Every structure is written in structure tokens, then in C-alpha cells.
Amino acid sequence: MASWYRKKNLAPYETAELIISGIVPIFLIVIGTVGNLISIFVLLNKENPGTSTNIYLIFLCLVDTISLYQ
């Protein structure tokens, strides 16, 4: 079982497991949240009318952001 604390003689698979299970998800959550927020701001721009497609995409971005944190 992997631990969040550094040990002196880690096996190579434990280091890879730490990176895959600890660092990659945080990176994906940050990038996904920033991307969804940028999409929402673009879709809420005054130049874009509030069409049903834009409203659908805004809610899709919100649900995707919520699903990132599950």
C-alpha cells in the first residue's frame, strides 16, 4: 500500500503510484476547472446572445466542473 510520506528506499512502482494517484488528478482538476470557467465566460459574453445552445453548453460546463470534484 502506498503512503503519502516519503521513504528512503522506494520501489519504482511506489513512486509511479504516488505520481499517478496523487499528482495527476490534481493537475486534471485544476486544468479542467480553468477550462470550464473560461468556456462559461466566453458563452456569457454580451456579444453572444443567450441562445438555447449557449445555455445548454453553460450547464454542461457547470456539471463537468462538479463531476471533476467527485
Residue pairs with C-beta under 8 A, 6 or more apart in sequence:
2 14
2 17
2 18
2 21
4 18
4 22
7 14
28 68
29 68
29 69
32 64
32 65
32 68
33 65
33 68
36 61
36 62
36 64
36 65
36 68
37 61
37 65
39 57
39 61
40 58
40 61
40 62
42 48
43 54
43 57
43 58
43 61
44 58
48 54
